[in-house]
């Protein structure tokens, strides 16, 4: 087998071949089988015309096949974009059009629903939204998951893996090569793809791995595929679970598998906290560490989590798509911080912070993104859009957001992307999306305020946002729709978002 310079592949090669590295339901995979199956798939892809630098889009369910596809593409050296199919049709198509993939790896169910409108209609009667993957011209299709009768020409990943891999020497992949594109909503209608090279992503994984080095017997549960990569590189076992499981099932899952480590945004843990409080129970003793990230971690959330265990270590991480890990802070110390602002802690190794004249936080990091897709290479300094300060102990304190971005769960939501679509709905005069923090959920709620005609109802608006011509991202769907006049201010009578937020916050008290 060829030798690779890629950090992720080399880390997998260095694992004991017989080690089970991932559990998915009743299935599991060893390091050796993952390496060999990925190599077989990479060889088959190479024979099928997949080459270094080709653009690949992935819509594959997290699991064993996801890892096989990911590692195979690393070996070939493609540029991967993982675009969530569960979003508004127009937005999804726009991102696919901008990325213009040469090849697509897609769950067969997403293809089937697109090819069979009657089946899709039947499923829509049971679900509000049905993700599907459109037919793309000049794009080679590879399918994962169950075998299904598809009309499109495609190659099944499982069959390609079963082939006997020839001895091929792939071109070594440079660590500064572009690798992964993650789309943010962006502040404009034009999609914004953040491009990471291997070096930046591997440095992020190395930082996370250092957090686990003292606990080699850790067992991680997650629903996010990048934490599976963390487990492989840290030498620990990873269990994939369905994030939609009810909290009682999650607690049983934790106890039965002796889970020691959990990663996720605060909103992932709110149902478990509520369940344990109803049962007057503590957090399972086997869990030693919870790592929180991907969203603001408010003290109101920590004040509900901390009393559930005296021994649980809570670690809070602040980061963003452009630089995944910026600062780290102990959760109990964060809860004890009562000074103005949100304490997010000291920077990770090789992360340098500075504050611009207007108070905006700037980052220089070894994890910094390469550039935005179809834009020139970025400088090493990233302007975050957050306002903050650095205290005498070198800790970063957030004071607010420069942008109007709403963060809910694991997602960044930009109102400017969706408001133009909402304005097109018949009867809507003006529409504004704002984020209002909900203490019970430990997360922001999206409130859509509409000034509309009398015939307009909140139910009708939600129906049109969920499916059809005016559908928007599933993750951006509002928690509440309020019909009322919208405040304006200034000489040009612009929408006063700040005043609107203050009004809604006061009314919720």
Buried (B, 14 or more C-beta within 10 A) or exposed (E): EEEBEBBBBEBBBEBEEEBEBBBBEEEBBBBBBBBBBBBBBBBBBBEEEBBBEBBBBBBBBBBBBBBBBBBBBBBBBBBBBBBBBBBBBBBBEBBBEBBEBBBBBBBBBBBBBBBBEEEBEEBBEEEEBBBBBBEBEEBBBBBBBEEBEBEBEBBBBBEBBEEEBEEEEBEBBEBEBBBBBBBBBBBEBEBBBBBBBBBBBBBBBBBBBEBBEEBEEBBBBBBBBBBBBBBBBBBBBBBBBEBEBEBEEBBEBBEEBBBBBBBBBBBBBBBBBBBBEEEEEEBBEBBBBBBBBBBBBBBBBBEBBBEBBEEBBBBBBBBBBBBBBBBBBBBBEBBEBEEEBBBBBBBBEEBEBEBEEEEBBBBBBBBBBBBBBEEEEBEEEBBBBBBBBBEEEEBBBBEEBBBBBBBBBBBBBBBBBBBEBBEEBEBBEBBBBBBBBBEEBBBBBBBBBBBBEEEBEBEBBBBBBBBEEBBBBBBBBBBBBBBEEBBEEEEEEEBBBEEBBEBBEEEEE
